[in-house]
Amino acid sequence: MDAHLKLKAKTGVIGSTSDFTYKWAINAGLPEDEASRLTLAVTEIVTNVVLFAYPHEVGELDITYHQDLTQIEIIIHEYGEPFDPDRHRYDRKRAMVEGNLEGAGLALAEHMVDKFMFIYTGKSGKEYRLLKNIPAEHIADILPHDETKAVQPSDVTEEYHLTVATPDDAEDIAKLFYRTYGYSYAKDDIYFPKKNEVALESGEKFAVMVRTSSGKAVAHFAVLRPTDSNIGEVGEVVVSTPHRRRGLMTRMLNSLVGLAKKKGLSALFGEAVTVHLISQNINHKLGFHSSALMLANFPLTKYDDLVDAYPQDVSVVIDFLILDDINSREVYLPPRYKGLLTRMYERQGIRVIEKRPQKGTVGEQTEFDLLIRYDNKTATVVLKEYGSDLSDLLAKLSVNLREEGLNSIYVDLPLDHSGTTTAVKTLEEHQFLFGGLMFLFHDERDYLRMQNITSVLDMSQIYVYSDTAKQIKRQIEKEQQWIMKSSSASSASV
């Protein structure tokens, strides 16, 4: 139910935007009072843009409305004159004594939502991001206290029955995860039965269930559908402890692969944690191949059953299984990563046809999409067109995102774009490290992923299984050493 509005910055759009926002928020699942609060926040930002962003012209603003199972995100983008909200903070005392209400609109908007972000990117304009959580009943509020994490002994005489999950399975799915993992499972949505129901009804995910002959749910595995590419993420997997080591994981994943093919998906990928080798090992045995290592992918607090055993934010290995028949791929390969990227393609059975970079592929302004995973504290910049402002953009964007508390910034560069080989050098100047190859990841295009993190990680605590994952890890460690030497040399020369 995503929506996008492109508007002229005129006073006449304020009321219509307000009406649309309220109706959209209600349809997205917000109660009336919360929809009113969100609408007020949007109205305040739009009013500020209309009145102050374009003092000498009639400009434009874009509003993007996005909803997933957990949150609503509204992005207001404009290209008006520069503005620093820190210099226009609302001062309650000044307002009461002097009647000066400067900054009141922004302060009100921030108060009305669960998360407010202002991102300034120079020539690419300014973004106001408003986030609102969608209320839902947690499984812990449904289950009697004495049922929490209840484990029933398995009955070896019963047969297992695997079926495609339906919305009617939503509560059993939440119960299964809660009783098996408590609060420690990283994907919070799974604990809310209504969110499971909506996701299965809408096709945002598809899944399989395993039950005993008596009907007891003992295992579940899902594929999540992203919005910008025809691929699926293998995730949300659980096998009840007494029923493990009976081949249920393999049966479920094989079934999901078959369903993915029937649905016409181009690929499947999984994010396997590096706190142990179990999930990576399973992926490898079932035909997945590692292609990326994402550092500090989510905070340790989301993996609270390992707090005492694991000392840092959790990194993940990205494993891919290509489902389409792709014989070859024409790509531009940055020299430093040519060998590693070529081997990744070959492991997927894809022949690389290397293209030579062409001159004149860089314009004045960089075009990009910004995707933020708020709970994970990560942002992904998806580059579309390269401009001469790329270095300045990266500098400003990195500062903005760090100020908003994000730990990791990933940049995806399209390998079918001639400017990528030059862009890699710019990213390296800003201390971005190699991340890996993301097959078919946005609009069915392949991307080189680079990454920059604020966390200081002990790489010896990041465990990887496949040969490719080990090669990626070694490449990252080399680049970390180069950055350290470069920083030391710069300090010594001052």
N, C-alpha and C positions, 0 to 999 in steps of 0.2 A: 504494500500500500504506500510505497514511496511516492513523493511528489516533488515537482520542481517548478518554481515560479520565477519568471524573468520580468522585472518591473521597472518602469520609469520612476525616478526619485521625486515624485510629486505628492503633495498632501492628499490627493484623492485616493491613493493606494492604501493609506493607513487603515481606514475602516474596513475595506474589503479584505485586506490581509488579516486583520484581527478576526473577522467572521470566519474566514477559511481556516485559520489556525485552530480556533476553538472546535469547529466541526471535525476537523481532521484528528485532533487530539482525542476527542470522544470516541471516534471510530477506532482509534489505535488502542483503546483500552483504559484511558485515564478516567477516574471519577470526575464528576462535574467541577468540584472545587479545585482539583489539581489541574484540570484542563483550563480553568479560568486563570490560575496562577501562571501557567505556561504562556497563555495568550497575552497576559499583561506584560510578561517579560519580552516577548517578541514585539509587541506593540511599542514598547519603550525604545527598543533598539532601532526599529524601522523609523520611528519618529525622529530619533537623533540623526539617522542617516539622511532622511529627507530634509531636515532643517539645517544641518551643519556640514555634511560631507562635501556638498557641491555648492559652494557659495557663489560661483560665477557661471554656473551652467546647470542644465538638467541632466544629471547622470543616470546610471542604472544600478540596480541591486538584484542579486540572485538569492533566492531562498530555497534551500533544499530540505525536505522533510524525510527523515529516515526512521524506520521502526524495526527493531528485532524483538525477540521474545522477552527481553529484559528491560530495554531502554528505548526512549525516544531521543533522537538527536536532530536538532534544527540548526542549520548552518546559514548564516546571513553573510553574504560576500558582497563587498562594494569596492570601488576603485577611486574613492574621493581623496581629498588632500590628507597628508600625514596627520596622525593623531596618536598621542601617547596617553592612555587612560591613567597612568600613574601620576601624571601632572594635573589631572582633573578629578582627583578623589573627592567624594562627598564628605563634607565636614559638618557634622550635626550641630556643633556649637556655633559655627559660622553661619549656618542656615537660620538658627533661632535668633541670633543677635543681629545679624546684618541682613537677613532675608536672602542670602546668596545660596542658590540651589544648584550651583555647578556640580556636576557629577551625580546628581540625585537619580537620574534615569538609569544610569549604569548600575548604581548601587541597588536600586529597586529590582532591576532585572536579575542581578546576581542573587538577591535574596529569594526570588521566586522559584529558582530552579535548584536541582541537586548538584549541578556542576556547571560552571561558567568559564569559558576560555576566550581570550582575545589573542589573535595571531596576526602579526603584521609582517608582510613579506616583501616590502618595497614595491617594485613595479607590478607584482602580482596582486597587490591590493591588501585588503584587510578582511579577516573572518571573525565573526562572533559565533561561538559554538555554545548552544544551550542544551543541556542534558537533563532528562527527567526519567526517573525510574518508574517502571510500570508495576503497580502493586499486584501481588499474587499470594495465594496461600501456600506456605512452606509445608513440606511433608511432615516436619516435626510438630506442626500444629494440628495435624490430622491423626497421627498415630498415638495411641495410648502410650504413656511414659514407659510402661513395662515391656512394650514391644520394640523399643528403640534398639537397633542393632541386634535384634533377636536372631539367633542362628539355629535352624532346625537340623537335626542329623539327617544325612542323606539316606535314601532307601535304594540300595543297589539293585533291588528287584524291579524297580520301576524303569520304564523306558523314557527316553527324552524325545520330545516332540518340538521341532523347529517350525515356526510360522512367521509370516510377515507381520510386524507390529501394526496395530490399528489405534485410533484415538481411544478406544475402550481400554487399552493397556496402559494409559498414561499414569494412573495412580500406582499400579503395580511396578512400573519402571522406577518411579521416585522412591517407593518403599525399598526396592531391591538395592538401589544405590545407597540409600541412607542406612540400611541394616548392614551393608557390607563395608562401607567406607566411613560411616559417621559423617562428619562435616569436612573431611579432608579431600574430597574429589575436587579437582581444579575447576571444572565447568559448573558454575553455580546454578545455571538454568535447570539442570536435571532434577533438582530438589523440589521443583514447583509443578505439580500435576497438570494444572491448567496450561502452563507453557508447553509442556510435552504434548498435550492434546492439540493445541493450536498448531504447533510445528508439524505434527504428523498429518493434520487435516490439510494444511496449506501446501505441503510438499517441501517445506523448508528443510525437512530431513526425512529419510526413510530408514527403517530399522527392522531387525529380526528379534524374536523372542524365543527362548527355550523354556519349556515347562515340562514338569514330570507328568506321568500319566494321571496323577491325581489333580493336576491343574496348577501346581505351585510354580511360580515364576522363579527360575534359578539363574538365568543368564540373559543378557541383552547386548546388542551391538548396533550402532547407528552410523549412517553417512550423512553429514551436514552439507547443505548446498550453499555455496557462496553466491553473491548476487552479480558478480562481474565476469564470470567465466563458466564454461560448461564442464566443470570438474567437481569432485566431491571430496570432503575431508572425512577420513575414517576416524571416528572418535566415539566418545560416550560408550565405553565398553565395561562390562562388569560380569563376573562369574562368581556366584555365591561360593564362599570358601569350601564348604563340604563337597562341592560338585566340580572342583578344579581337577586338572590333570586327567580329564576324560575326553579330550579332543573337542570340547564344545567351542573353544575359541576358533579353531581351524574350520569347523563346520559353519559357524556363523560368518566368518570372513569370506569363505568360499561362496556362501549364499549371497552376501552383499555384493561381491564382484559380479555374480550372475545378474543380480537386480540392476546394478549400475550399467551393465552392457545393454540390458533390455530397455533401460531408460535413455540410452544413447549418450551416456557420459563419455567424455574424451579421456579422462584419467581419474585416478584416486590418489590421494596423498594422506600421510599420517604424520602427526607431530609426536615423536617418541622421546620421552624425557631421558636425560643423561644422568640421572641419579642412580640408575642401574641399567643393565643390558637386556632385561627381559623383553620389553616391548619391541626394541630394535631387532632382537633375535627372531621374534615371531614374524615381524614384517619381512625380514630377509628370507626366511624359509618359505614364505608365501608369494615370493616373486617380486617384492618391492625392492627398489634400489635407492640408496642414499644419494642425496644431491645437495644438501645444505645443512649447515650447523648454525643455529640462531642462538646467540649468546644472551643470557639474562632475559629469556622470553616471558617469564612471569615471576612475580615476587614469591619468596619462600613462604610467606604467610598463607598462600593458597595451597601449600602442600604440607599442612601442619602436622601430619603424622610422621614427618621426617625431620622435624625441627631439631631434635637432639642429634640426629645422625648426619645431617647435611648442612654445610655452613654458609651457603650463598644462594643468590637468586638462581632459578632453575633454567637451564639451557635445554634446547630440544634439537634433535636430528630430524630433518624433513626427508621422508621416504616416499618415492613415487612409483606408481604402477600405471604405465601408459596402456590405455584400452583401445585407442584408435590405431589403425594401420598407418603409421608414419614411416615411410622409407627413408626420407632425407629431410634436411632442414637447411635453408640458406640463412646464414647468420654472420654477423661481424664479431670476431673474437679478439678481445683485448690481448695483446702479446703476453702479458704476465700470466694470464689464466688460460691461454690457448690449449695447452696440453691437458690440464685438469678438466676443462669444459668438454673437450673432445672425448675424453674417456667416459664422462658421464653420459653423453649422447650414445656412445657405442654400447654401453651397458644396457641401454634401453632399446638397442637394435636400430638406432637411427644414424644414418650416415650424414656427416657434416660436409656441407658445401660452403667453404669460407668465401665471404665477399670482401672486397677491398674498399676501405673507407673512401668516400668522395668528398671533395672540397665543396664549400658552400652549403653545408648541412646545418649550420648554426645560425639562427636568426637573432633578433634582439631580445626576445622575451621567452623565458622558459614556461612551458605549460605542464601542469602536474595535477594529480589528485592527492589529497591527504586523507589517509585512513587511520583512525585512532582506536586502539583497543584500550579503553579507559581502565578496566580492571587489571589488565596486564601491565599497564603503564608503558605501552609501546606505541610508536607511530610508524606508519609506512608511507613513504613518499613515492608515488608511482609517476615516473617521468614520462611525458608524452612527446614533447618537443623540446629541444635544447636551445637555450638562448645565451647570449653573451653575459647575462646577469646570473648565470648558474652559481658561480662562486659566492656572490653577494647574497643570493637567495638562501644557499645552504647555511651561511653564517647567521643570517637573521632568523631563519626558521629553527636552527638548532638552539639558539638562545631562547626564543619564545617557548619552545617545547620543554626545554630544561626548566625554565621558570614555572611551567605548569606541572612540574613534578614527574615528567616522563623519564624513564631510565634508559630506554633503548630506542634508537632511530634507525629504521631500515630504509634503504633507497633501492627501488626496483628500476633497472635500466633495460629497455627493450633491445634484445639482441638482433632484431631485424632493422634497427635504425643505425644509419651510418655514423651518427654523432656519438654513439655509445663509447667507442674506443677513446675518444678525447675526453668525454665526461668522466671516465674512470680516473684519469689523471687528476681532474679537479677534485673528485671525491677523496682520493689519496692525500691531496694537500690538506684536506680538512680532517685527516686522520680516520677516515672510514676504512674498515677492514673487509676482506673478502667474506662473503656469506655463503654463496652457492648459486645453483641453477634452479630456477622455479619454472618448471614446465607448464606451458599453457595456462599461466596463472591469472592473467588479466586479458579478457577478450581473446582467449585462445592463442596468445602470443607468449613466447619464451622470454624470461627475464633473468638478467644477472642481478643478484641481490648483494648489496654492500651494507655494512652495519657500523654503527658508532654507539658505544655504551659508556655510561658513567660508572658502572660498577667495577670494582677491582676484583677480578675473578681468579681463583686458584684453578688453572687449567688442568692440574692433576686430578681434580675432583670431578672433571667432566669425562664421563665414560662413554666411549663410542665402540660400536661392534664391527661394522663392515670396513673393508679396506678403503673404500671411497671416503667414508666418514673420517677415517684416520688420516687420509691425505688432506682433507679439508681442514682438520684440526691442526696439522703441521703447518699448512699454509698460513692459517690465522696466527699461530705462534711466531712464525717468521716475521710477519708484518708487525706484530706487537713489539718485537725486538727492534725492528727498523724505526718504529715510532719513538721508542725509548732512547735509541742512539741519537736520533735527530733532535729530540728534545734536550738531551744532555749537551749536544754540540751547540745548540742555540743558546743554552744557559751559559756555557763556558765562554761564548763570544761576546756576551753582554758586558 
